[in-house]
Amino acid sequence: MRRFLLCTDMDRTLIPNGAAPESAGARPLFARLAARPEVTLAYVTGRHRALIEEAIREYRLPQPDFAIADVGSTIYELGHGAWWQWDEWDQEIDQDWQGKGAGDIHRLLPEMAELTLQEPEKQNRHKLSFYLPLAADARRIKEEIGRRLKAAGVRANLIWSVDEQLGIGLLDILPARANKRHAIEFLMRRHGFDHADTVFAGDSGNDLDVLLSPIHAVLVANAGDDVRAAARSAPQASLFLARGGYLGMNGNYSAGILEGLAHYLPDVDAWLQGGA
């Protein structure tokens, strides 16, 4: 099996915390694959570090080699039980905000009744996050915020997504370069991976920048209809839609990740088909 970089979202992609059922045995099989020396594993998630560690314990997930956290605004390298945050990534994205922090960005925003600031632990220097009702006009809100920040010379990335468990909308304001795709590509360059040996798996709106990119990507079968519709606009050469049926599994969560890996990497398919 050749060396490859496996990047995966966590909630409702690797973690089976959506409404769809999980295939028995899929997560342990994923963990056995991730433990192979050829695999470099990166979690790419909106979660902050403490919630990543909590999920690893609760769902018995393999320890990753890297974590792209906080919707791409932080990158951690893991080893020997320690987490190191990459200063180089902070410097890469800081220029978009001209040295400003999240508090400075908040003060630039217009007063908007629909926005409720998320908890302190969900904020960081390069991430300002709000809740808003699902009925809110997210497009109008994003456009208004974007105009205000542009006028202040701030280059920002505004990401709208939905927390299905809480039934509420999420809006993350990040530096323009702080997104999952750019963070993955930064990691690829730093460790010598190219598009042929990198695969990303996701399920939601904040994964679309990677799902619609040249990076080989997998949309798990339990993804929502809106994300699936948006994904259909991508070149099929760079996006695989898990359908289920592979190894008798349903394509949801880790089963979908394995199905997509088998599609892109024949030696992974051979390993999985050989009984792992």
C-alpha positions as CSV (number, residue, x, y, z in Angstrom):
1,M,0.0,0.0,0.0
2,R,1.4,3.4,-1.0
3,R,1.6,6.4,1.4
4,F,-1.4,8.7,1.4
5,L,-3.0,11.5,3.3
6,L,-6.6,10.9,4.6
7,C,-8.4,14.0,5.6
8,T,-11.9,13.6,7.1
9,D,-14.5,15.8,8.7
10,M,-15.7,14.5,12.0
11,D,-19.4,15.2,12.8
12,R,-21.8,13.1,10.7
13,T,-18.9,12.0,8.5
14,L,-16.6,9.9,10.7
15,I,-18.7,10.3,13.8
16,P,-22.1,8.6,13.5
17,N,-24.1,11.4,15.3
18,G,-26.7,12.0,12.6
19,A,-30.1,10.4,12.0
20,A,-28.8,7.8,9.5
21,P,-27.8,4.3,10.8
22,E,-24.1,3.3,11.0
23,S,-22.9,0.0,9.5
24,A,-21.7,-2.4,12.1
25,G,-17.9,-2.9,11.9
26,A,-17.3,0.2,9.7
27,R,-15.6,2.3,12.4
28,P,-13.3,-0.5,13.7
29,L,-12.3,-1.2,10.1
30,F,-11.6,2.5,9.5
31,A,-9.4,2.5,12.7
32,R,-7.4,-0.6,11.5
33,L,-6.8,1.2,8.2
34,A,-5.8,4.4,9.9
35,A,-3.3,2.5,12.1
36,R,-1.3,1.4,9.0
37,P,2.1,3.2,8.7
38,E,1.2,4.3,5.1
39,V,-1.7,6.4,6.3
40,T,-1.3,10.0,7.5
41,L,-4.6,10.9,9.2
42,A,-5.9,14.4,9.6
43,Y,-9.2,15.4,11.2
44,V,-10.7,18.5,9.5
45,T,-13.5,19.9,11.6
46,G,-15.4,22.8,13.0
47,R,-14.7,21.5,16.5
48,H,-12.1,23.1,18.7
49,R,-9.3,21.1,20.3
50,A,-11.2,20.1,23.5
51,L,-14.2,18.8,21.5
52,I,-11.9,16.9,19.2
53,E,-10.4,15.1,22.1
54,E,-13.8,14.5,23.6
55,A,-15.0,12.9,20.4
56,I,-11.9,10.7,20.1
57,R,-12.7,9.3,23.6
58,E,-16.4,9.0,23.2
59,Y,-16.4,7.3,19.8
60,R,-13.2,5.4,20.1
61,L,-11.6,7.1,17.1
62,P,-8.0,6.7,16.1
63,Q,-5.6,9.4,17.2
64,P,-4.8,11.6,14.1
65,D,-1.4,12.8,13.0
66,F,-2.9,16.3,12.4
67,A,-6.0,18.2,13.3
68,I,-7.3,21.1,11.1
69,A,-9.7,22.6,13.7
70,D,-12.0,25.5,14.2
71,V,-13.3,25.4,10.5
72,G,-9.7,25.7,9.2
73,S,-8.5,28.5,11.5
74,T,-6.0,26.4,13.4
75,I,-3.7,23.4,12.5
76,Y,-2.3,21.1,15.2
77,E,0.3,18.4,14.9
78,L,0.0,15.5,17.3
79,G,2.6,13.2,18.7
80,H,3.5,11.4,21.9
81,G,0.3,12.7,23.5
82,A,1.1,16.3,22.8
83,W,-0.6,18.9,20.5
84,W,1.5,21.6,18.8
85,Q,-0.3,24.4,17.1
86,W,1.3,25.5,13.8
87,D,2.5,29.1,14.1
88,E,3.2,29.1,10.4
89,W,-0.5,28.7,9.7
90,D,-1.4,31.5,12.0
91,Q,1.0,33.8,10.1
92,E,-0.3,32.6,6.8
93,I,-3.9,33.6,7.5
94,D,-3.2,36.6,9.8
95,Q,-2.4,38.9,6.8
96,D,-6.0,38.7,5.6
97,W,-7.2,40.4,8.8
98,Q,-4.2,42.9,8.9
99,G,-3.2,41.7,12.3
100,K,-6.7,42.2,13.8
101,G,-8.2,39.6,16.2
102,A,-11.8,38.3,16.4
103,G,-12.7,41.0,18.9
104,D,-11.6,43.7,16.4
105,I,-13.6,42.1,13.7
106,H,-16.7,41.9,15.9
107,R,-16.6,45.7,16.5
108,L,-16.6,46.3,12.7
109,L,-19.9,44.4,12.2
110,P,-23.3,46.0,11.8
111,E,-25.9,45.5,14.6
112,M,-27.9,42.4,13.5
113,A,-30.7,41.0,15.8
114,E,-30.5,37.6,14.2
115,L,-26.9,37.0,15.3
116,T,-26.1,35.5,18.7
117,L,-22.4,35.2,19.6
118,Q,-21.4,31.6,20.3
119,E,-19.7,30.5,23.5
120,P,-16.1,31.7,24.3
121,E,-14.6,28.3,23.8
122,K,-15.9,28.3,20.2
123,Q,-14.0,31.5,19.3
124,N,-10.3,32.1,18.7
125,R,-8.0,34.8,17.4
126,H,-8.9,34.0,13.8
127,K,-12.5,32.7,14.2
128,L,-15.6,34.7,15.1
129,S,-18.7,32.5,15.4
130,F,-22.4,33.2,15.7
131,Y,-25.7,31.3,16.0
132,L,-28.7,32.4,13.9
133,P,-32.2,31.0,13.3
134,L,-32.7,28.6,10.4
135,A,-35.4,31.0,9.1
136,A,-32.9,33.9,8.9
137,D,-31.9,35.2,5.5
138,A,-28.3,33.9,5.6
139,R,-27.5,35.2,2.2
140,R,-28.5,38.8,3.1
141,I,-26.7,38.6,6.4
142,K,-23.5,37.3,4.8
143,E,-23.6,40.0,2.0
144,E,-24.1,42.8,4.6
145,I,-21.3,41.6,6.8
146,G,-19.1,41.1,3.7
147,R,-19.7,44.7,2.5
148,R,-18.8,46.1,6.0
149,L,-15.6,44.1,6.3
150,K,-14.5,44.9,2.7
151,A,-15.0,48.6,3.4
152,A,-12.6,48.2,6.4
153,G,-10.0,46.5,4.2
154,V,-10.6,43.1,5.8
155,R,-10.5,39.9,3.6
156,A,-12.9,37.4,5.2
157,N,-14.3,34.0,4.6
158,L,-18.0,33.7,5.8
159,I,-19.2,30.1,6.2
160,W,-22.9,29.2,6.8
161,S,-23.7,25.8,8.0
162,V,-26.4,24.0,10.1
163,D,-26.1,22.2,13.4
164,E,-28.7,19.4,12.9
165,Q,-28.7,18.3,16.5
166,L,-29.4,21.8,17.8
167,G,-31.6,22.8,14.9
168,I,-29.8,26.1,14.5
169,G,-27.7,27.9,11.9
170,L,-24.0,28.6,12.3
171,L,-22.1,31.5,10.8
172,D,-18.3,31.5,11.1
173,I,-16.2,34.6,10.1
174,L,-12.6,33.7,9.3
175,P,-9.7,35.2,7.4
176,A,-10.2,34.7,3.7
177,R,-7.4,32.0,3.5
178,A,-8.7,30.2,6.7
179,N,-10.8,27.5,5.1
180,K,-10.6,23.7,5.0
181,R,-9.3,23.5,1.4
182,H,-6.4,26.0,1.9
183,A,-5.5,24.3,5.2
184,I,-5.4,20.9,3.6
185,E,-3.3,22.2,0.7
186,F,-1.0,23.9,3.2
187,L,-0.6,20.5,5.0
188,M,0.0,18.7,1.7
189,R,2.8,21.1,0.7
190,R,4.5,20.9,4.1
191,H,4.5,17.0,4.0
192,G,5.0,16.2,0.4
193,F,1.5,15.0,-0.6
194,D,-0.1,15.7,-4.0
195,H,-3.6,15.3,-5.3
196,A,-3.0,11.7,-6.3
197,D,-2.3,10.6,-2.8
198,T,-4.8,12.8,-0.8
199,V,-8.4,12.0,-0.1
200,F,-10.9,14.2,1.8
201,A,-14.3,13.0,3.2
202,G,-17.2,15.3,4.2
203,D,-20.9,15.7,4.5
204,S,-22.0,19.3,5.1
205,G,-22.0,22.9,3.8
206,N,-18.7,23.8,5.4
207,D,-17.0,21.0,3.5
208,L,-18.0,22.3,0.1
209,D,-14.8,24.3,-0.5
210,V,-13.0,20.9,-0.5
211,L,-15.7,18.8,-2.1
212,L,-15.8,21.1,-5.1
213,S,-12.0,21.4,-5.4
214,P,-9.5,19.3,-7.4
215,I,-8.7,17.4,-4.2
216,H,-10.1,13.8,-4.4
217,A,-13.2,13.9,-2.2
218,V,-15.9,11.7,-0.9
219,L,-19.4,12.7,0.0
220,V,-20.8,10.2,2.5
221,A,-24.2,8.7,1.8
222,N,-25.8,10.3,4.8
223,A,-25.1,13.9,3.5
224,G,-28.1,16.2,3.3
225,D,-30.0,16.8,0.1
226,D,-28.8,20.4,-0.2
227,V,-25.1,19.4,0.0
228,R,-25.7,16.5,-2.4
229,A,-27.3,18.9,-4.9
230,A,-24.4,21.4,-4.7
231,A,-21.9,18.5,-5.0
232,R,-23.5,17.4,-8.3
233,S,-22.0,20.6,-9.9
234,A,-18.4,19.3,-9.3
235,P,-16.4,17.4,-11.9
236,Q,-17.0,13.7,-11.1
237,A,-13.3,13.0,-11.5
238,S,-12.6,14.8,-8.2
239,L,-15.7,13.9,-6.2
240,F,-17.2,10.4,-5.3
241,L,-20.7,10.1,-3.9
242,A,-20.9,7.1,-1.6
243,R,-24.0,5.0,-2.4
244,G,-23.5,2.0,-0.1
245,G,-23.2,-1.7,-1.0
246,Y,-19.4,-1.8,-0.7
247,L,-18.4,-4.7,1.5
248,G,-22.1,-5.0,2.4
249,M,-22.1,-1.6,4.2
250,N,-24.5,1.3,3.8
251,G,-22.2,4.1,2.8
252,N,-23.0,6.2,5.8
253,Y,-20.2,7.8,8.0
254,S,-17.0,5.7,8.0
255,A,-18.5,3.2,5.6
256,G,-18.8,5.9,3.0
257,I,-15.2,7.0,3.7
258,L,-14.0,3.5,3.1
259,E,-16.0,3.2,0.0
260,G,-14.5,6.4,-1.4
261,L,-11.0,5.4,-0.5
262,A,-11.5,2.1,-2.4
263,H,-12.7,4.1,-5.4
264,Y,-9.6,6.3,-5.5
265,L,-6.9,4.0,-4.2
266,P,-6.8,0.4,-5.7
267,D,-4.3,-0.8,-3.1
268,V,-6.6,0.2,-0.3
269,D,-9.4,-1.6,-2.0
270,A,-7.3,-4.7,-2.3
271,W,-6.5,-4.5,1.4
272,L,-10.1,-4.0,2.4
273,Q,-11.3,-6.8,0.0
274,G,-8.7,-9.1,1.3
275,G,-10.3,-9.1,4.8
276,A,-8.2,-6.3,6.3
